[in-house]
Amino acid sequence: MSLVDLNQLRTFVVLYELRGVTAAAERLHVTQPTVSYTLRRLRERFGDELFRREGHDMVPTAKATALFGPLHEALAAIDAAVDVPDDFEPAGFSGELSLGLTSIGEQTFLPPIMAALSREGSTPHLQVERLDSDQVEEGLIRGTIDLAMTVSMIGSPRLWRSHVRAVEYVALTSERHPLPETAPDMFTGRRFVRVSGRGGHVFPLQVLTEHGLMGQVALTVEEYATVPAVVQTTDLVVLVPRHVAEVFSGWFSGLRIADLPWPGHSTPVSLYTRREASLSPVQRWFRSIVLGAVAAGDQPTPPA
């Protein structure tokens, strides 16, 4: 493959990640006409439009999406072979890092992650991105985020996944309005807070539906942030992961945790990145820091 062909493919990868000719030209340090000319050559070569303009974005076609993963990995492997990086030193690192988290993930995982980064002697700017569960794969593949944590099970061959911790759901209430001991009818006459499942936590909605409790939902919110304050001052019940309930109970006095009367386990929290060959030394280091900070138990060694 000639150098010109490599440059064309690199332009394609950057266009896919940034979705704009201007942004791609800035990343590649070339002019906008150069990017436009290369895109025309790529369209001729692959016999496909590759990108369609929708508003201000260049939206990839199905053909472009199929090409991106293999081409991105191939270019990453070439770069790694040609430009062997020095060993990464975390002390003093002050670059940009991005992490995809749900609102509940921000509340429970950010404190130990920030503490772990501080212990490394690094001072990065960590940008937390709020992603719906169906946006995680696209964000990682495009490179808009370095890592993501979610309870959504993403079975994509384009991603690396590691189990972080199991998720057991419990009921959280005010101590002034406790639930009776675990029993099938412990929720009789009680009203619920339901939180949107956009972040992947669909278990509460499933069990409320399966056990005929949806009619007892008194409040539906988009985020978990206000839930403990609401529960603390009302007789409402919310279903949350146990580790989250424990965090909320530490922040707010007067909360009580109760076991559910039926099995309360859902898919585990998992950490996702791009596949190993596509990661930079900084991203590999960041992944190990996050795993060590938030995981329960022994962690698997990432594949070579």
N, C-alpha and C positions, 0 to 999 in steps of 0.2 A: 504494500500500500504506500503510495507516495506521500510526501509531506503535505502537499496540497490537499489530498484526500483527508488526512488527519485534521487539518485545519477546518475543513468543511464539516466534519463530524463533530469537532469541538464546538463549532458555531451552533450546530443543531442541538447539542446537549445544553448549552447555555441558554438558547432560545426556549427550550422546553422548561428549564428551571425558572427563568425570569419572566417569560410570557410577554416580552416586548422587545422590539428592534432597538430602541434607544438604550434600554438597560443592558441589553446584550452587547451593544457596541461599546458602552462604557466599561463593562466587565472585561471585554476582549482587547480593549485599547485600540479599536479601529473605528472607522467612520460608519455612520448609518448606511450610506450607499453600499459599502463593502458587505455589511450584513445582509442587506436586501439582495445584492447580487449573488451571494453565497446561497441564500435561501432559494433563489430561482434555480441554481445549479442542482441543489439537493432535490427539489421537486422534480426536475427532469430525470435525475438519476434513479429516484425511487418510484417514479410514476404516480405520485400522490401529492395532494395539496399540502399535507403535513400540518399546516397551521391555518386556521380561519380566523379572521379578525372579528371579534365581538366586542363592540365598544372600544375600550382602550387596551384590551387583552388580545394576545395571539393564542387562541385555544387549539390544542393539539387534536389531530384526527386520531381515529383508532389505529391507523398505521403508525403514526408518530409515537403513540403510547407503547405499542408493541416493540418499536425500535429502541426506545429510550433506555430501558434497563440493560440490555446486552451492550449497547454502545457506551453507556456510562461506565460499566464495569471494565470494559476493554480499555478505555482511555485511562481509567484510574490505575489499571495494572501497568500500562505503558509508562505513565508518569512515575509510578513507584519504582520501576526498573531503571528509568533514565535519571531521575532525580532522587537518589537515596537520601532521605532526610536525616539530619542529626538526631540523636536520641532526644526525645522530648523531655524538657525539664519543667515540671509544674510550678516550682518556686519562682515567683515573680511573673507568672503568666497573667496577662491583663487583657486578653483578646475577648472576642464575642462568642458566647455560647447560647444556644436556644433549646428550650425544653417544652414539649407539649404536655400539658396537664389539664385535667378537669378542675372545676372549682373545688371539689372535695379533695383532689390530689394536691392542690396548692396549700390547703389548710393542714394537711397531714404530713406531706412529704417535703415541702420546702424547708422547714426548720432544720431537719437533720442533714439535708443536702447542703444548705448554706454553711452549716457548722463544719461539715466534712471538707468543703472547699477552703474554708479558713484554715483548717489544720494543715492543709497542703502548702500554705504560704502563698497561694495564688489569689489574685484579685480580679477575676474576670467580670465582665458585664453579662449577667445571666438574664436573657430575655425569655419570659414565660409566655407561651402562646396558648390561648384557650381554643381547643379544637373539639368539634363534634366528633364522635367516634368514627363516623364514616369519612372523615377528612384526614385521619392519621396516616394512612399509607401514602396518599398523595403528598402530604406535607413532608414526609421523610424522603420520598423518592425525588421530589423537586429540590430538596435541600433547604426548604424554608425552616425546618427544625432539625436539630441534631439527634435528639432522642425524644421518645414519647412513652408515657405510661398510661395504661387504660385497662379496664376489665373486659373490653371487647376482644373477642378472639379473632385475630386477623391471620388467616391461613395463607399468606402470600409467599410464594417462593422468592420474591424480591426482598423480603425482610428477614432479619435475625430477631429471634424472640427469646426472652429468658423469663421464667417464672420469678416473680418478686415475693408475693405472699398470698396465702389462701384468703378467701373472703367469706366470713361467716356473718350473717345478718342478725341483728337483735332489734328489740323495740326500745325506744328512748322516750321517757316521760318526765314530768315534773315529780319531785318527791311528794308534793302536796296532792298529787293525783296518781298514785301508783297503780300498777296493774296487779291483779291477783296472781297467785302462783301459776306457773305454766299449766294451761288447760285448754282444751279445744274451744271453749267459749270465753276465753279471757278478754276478748275484744268486744263482747256484747255491750252495746250502748256507747262505745267509745268512738271518737272522731279522729280522723287522720290528716296529717300533712303529706302531700305527695309532691315529690321533686321530679322535674323533667328528667327523662332518660337520655338526653342528648349526649351526655358524657359516657354512656355505655352501661350505667347502673340501671338495668331494666328489671332486676329481680323484684324490687318492691312492687312495681306495677303488676308483674306476673302473679305474685301471691295475693295481692289485693283483689285481682280479678278472679283467680282460681277459687278463693275462699269467700266470694260474694261480699266483699267489704268495700267495693268501689262506691257504693251508695253512702258510705260513712265518711267519704273524703270531704273535709270542710275547707281545705286550703290547698291550692296548687301553686308552686313557685318554680322559677327557673334555676335557682342556685341554692346551695346548701348554706351559704354564709349566714343567713338570718334565721335558720331553723332552730338552733339551740336557744336563742333569745325568745322566740315565739313559744317553744315548748315549755321553757322555764316559767312563763307567766300565764299559761293556759292549761286546759286539761287534754290537749291534743297529743297524739301519738305519732311518732315518725319511725320508719324502718330504715336503719343505716348499718353499714359494716361495723363490726365490733370495734376494730381499731379506731374508727372515726368516732364512735360513741365514747370511747375512752378519752380521746383528745377533747371532745366537747365537754365531757364531765370535768376535765381538768381546768378548762377555761371558765365554765359557768357552775356556780354552786347550785345545789338543789335539784340536780338531775339524777334520774335512776335508770339503770340498764336492766332489761328483763329478757330472758331467753324466749324464743318463739315456740309455739306449741307444735310446730312441724319443722322438718329439716330446713335449715336456713343458709345453705351454702350455694354460692354461685361460681361462675368462672373466676379464676384467680386474677389478681393484678399482674400484668406482664409489662416488661420493658421491651421496647422495639427500637431497632436502628436499621439502617440499610445493611446489606450484606457485608461481610468482613472486608472483602477486597475493595469496597468503595469507601471505607472509613479512613480518615486521616489519623495520624498519631494523637492529635488533640482529642478527637472524637472517641478514640479507644480509651484514652485516659479518663475522659469525662464519664464514659459508660461505666468504667470500673468504680469510679467515685460514687456514682448514683447507686449502683448495685450494693456497694458496701454500706451506704448510708441508710437505705430503706428496706433492704431484703431481710427476710427472716430465715435463719438457717444457712446451711452451706450453699454456695453458688456454683453453677457449672462453669468450667473454663470455656471462654468463647472459642469457636472453631478457628483453626489456622487459616 
